Amino acid sequence: MSTNVALIYGGKSQEREISLRTGEQVTSALLEKGFEVIALDLDEDIATTLLHAKPDVVFIALHGKYGEDGCIQGLLEILGLPYVGSGVLASALAMNKAISKQLFRLEGLMCPKDVLFSSRMLRKAGIQNLVARAERDIPLPLVVKPNKQGSTIGLTVVESPRDLEKAILKAFEYDDEVLVEEYISGTEITVGVLGNDELRALPVIEIRSVKGLYDYEAKYTPGMSEHIIPAEIDESAYKAAQEAALKAHRALGCRGISRSDLIVTSENQVYILEVNTIPGMTRTSLIPDAAKAAGIEFPDLIASLVELALEET
């Protein structure tokens, strides 16, 4: 008897469109591998729908809020349903860039300097005081982004003091916390990790964006970015990047799959930026390319993630 998989995608986050694309790709792969699939767009009736569907396992194809932050994982734990990917705590930690970076530093990993602002601080201190603190603590150029968003939504690279206030206010439109971060110049790379207990680091991908910045448009528009596999970086940095991704995966308590985004400087220093616990699986996404370079075709990758989820039951 074939395994019945409930795929949850869509939802109401800022990344709904990407989630829909991921869901379509994953559904096709699951069907190709012989799974029975029921595709569910996340809504307020999801718990009732899942109870009626009684799937063997749930494949979470949600990006952003309610998908990557531990919310849907918590619901599935209550319902007693196994699911693909990281659990509640690991998901919540990875989604919170400021807290995850604290854990990475405890593991000896290099992270950009940062300062965190909350909406409460904005109300009490005012935007001018936040701008003054950011200028005092983080040298230009710097990066301003929502603390709990993905796909570079709300992110701005600030090169001039006059643009800082606008960048902070823009980031607050997407989150109640804003991270102002040191800008690290170098080669953008990403490293995928597969596994539960026995982990495997996938080949390192170098990302080259037509726009320079690997933003939302560059990530999801065909032809706007190039994935270089293997990354054209020093061998020592290549190995250090894979080791950093493995350390970050373990530090957060991830399972199944993760993708770490990193920067390699001209001095071959490796900085980790963040970890994605539900990386995109669209036609332009990074993990499918990395897996293919490792000899894993996309349908096999998706099937292996389901198998890893069922290992936990």
Beta strands, then each sheet from edge to edge (+ up, - down):
strand 1: 4-9
strand 2: 36-41
strand 3: 57-60
strand 4: 114-118
strand 5: 142-146
strand 6: 156-158
strand 7: 177-182
strand 8: 187-195
strand 9: 200-201
strand 10: 205-209
strand 11: 225-228
strand 12: 256-264
strand 13: 270-276
sheet 1: 2+ 1+ 3+
sheet 2: 4+ 7- 5+ 6-
sheet 3: 9+ 8- 10+ 11-
sheet 4: 9+ 8- 12+ 13-
end
